[in-house]
Amino acid sequence: MSPASGHELVALPNLQLTDGFGVLVALGLAYVLALAVVPPLIRKMRAGGMVGRDVNKASKPEVAELGGIAALFAFSVSLSLVVGLQKLLGNVAEPPFLASISVFFMAGMIGLIDDISNIRQRLKAIAVAFAALPLMLVHLGPETIDLPLGFQIGFPSGIHLLYWLILVPIGVTGFANAMNMSAGYNGLESGQIAIVALALLIITVLRSGPDYSSLIFAAIVGSSLGLFFFNRYPARIFIGDIGTLGLGAALASGVILGHIEFYGLVAIVPAFYEAAATTYYGFHNENGKRKLACQNPVIHPDGTLRPPPGASRYTLAYWLLSRHSMTEKTLVWVLLGFYAASGVLAILLSVI
């Protein structure tokens, strides 16, 4: 018997928190943190007068604003704890996670400024593009865009700067503003982000993508689901631009780091309507009129909604309502169904 047999050291298991278990931990922790943070946040927002009118209800109730603060906290803390534990128990490269958290913070701060001062849409799009800088610093290759059937779009060394200096910033601001422009109804913002993130999480797992992308998407799913619990109809809190821009930019970071850009675009197809409408009416100097119309829907006595006269094509929601009046709750579930269908399509395309 060895002399040291009575004092044997017990080795800790090398838990790989970047595998499936880590994904579940990140998702669950983000969800619980969001659930815990939102109630006191609602009280603080109401006490400080940070409330907004719910324009899609006849009574126009006041609802607490800036719920995205809870998502910012839940996302960053859940990722930091999971990655921190992995650093203690094993080995993991932390730069991708730090980059994603930084992207969320930068876009979220631009959203916060917009929430309290109303930045012009064009300036907001340009400003959010700078949130891509942490991804450029991490610079995780290869510079390729995967397509279905094994096809790829490559950016060789001679033109790889095109990817990082042009396409990546466009992707970050595009994703973030797409989630922001699709907002406006109880539960839509948080619900659509949860659906898109879940679809991208499944794609990353099926394609055996980088573990860090899976963790990023898992933390987004948990954060947005926690918000959805309070943001769903009838909303007790709005997530604000700090939430839509921040979570949208975080989605983009996971897409870029996981090299699933094409499938990310497919997953947000319904948002293309809002992007096209914003561009079209922007050229005609009608976005101000469009925003005013979106804040003044026709509300019938039974609670169903219709777009005001001449506004039927302003948004995807108004286009649907112009064909069939719906309650806000029904409208949101229809729109979320569109995002779910896009997510399923993205998943199917990723495996062929």
HELIX and SHEET records of a PDB file:
HELIX    1   1 SER A    5  HIS A    7  5                                   3    
HELIX    2   2 GLY A   20  ALA A   47  1                                  28    
HELIX    3   3 GLY A   68  LEU A   89  1                                  22    
HELIX    4   4 PRO A   95  SER A  117  1                                  23    
HELIX    5   5 GLN A  121  ALA A  129  1                                   9    
HELIX    6   6 PHE A  130  ALA A  132  5                                   3    
HELIX    7   7 LEU A  133  VAL A  138  1                                   6    
HELIX    8   8 PRO A  148  GLY A  150  5                                   3    
HELIX    9   9 HIS A  160  LEU A  162  1                                   3    
HELIX   10  10 TYR A  163  LEU A  167  3                                   5    
HELIX   11  11 VAL A  168  MET A  181  1                                  14    
HELIX   12  12 LEU A  188  LEU A  206  1                                  19    
HELIX   13  13 ASP A  211  ASN A  231  1                                  21    
HELIX   14  14 GLY A  240  GLY A  258  1                                  19    
HELIX   15  15 GLU A  261  ALA A  267  1                                   7    
HELIX   16  16 ALA A  271  PHE A  283  1                                  13    
HELIX   17  17 ASN A  287  CYS A  294  1                                   8    
HELIX   18  18 LEU A  316  ARG A  323  1                                   8    
HELIX   19  19 GLU A  328  SER A  350  1                                  23    
SHEET    1   A 2 VAL A  51  ARG A  53  0                                        
SHEET    2   A 2 GLU A  62  ALA A  64 -1                                        
SHEET    1   B 2 THR A 144  ASP A 146  0                                        
SHEET    2   B 2 GLN A 152  GLY A 154 -1                                        
SHEET    1   C 3 VAL A 298  ILE A 299  0                                        
SHEET    2   C 3 THR A 304  ARG A 306 -1                                        
SHEET    3   C 3 MET A 326  THR A 327 -1                                        
END                                                                             
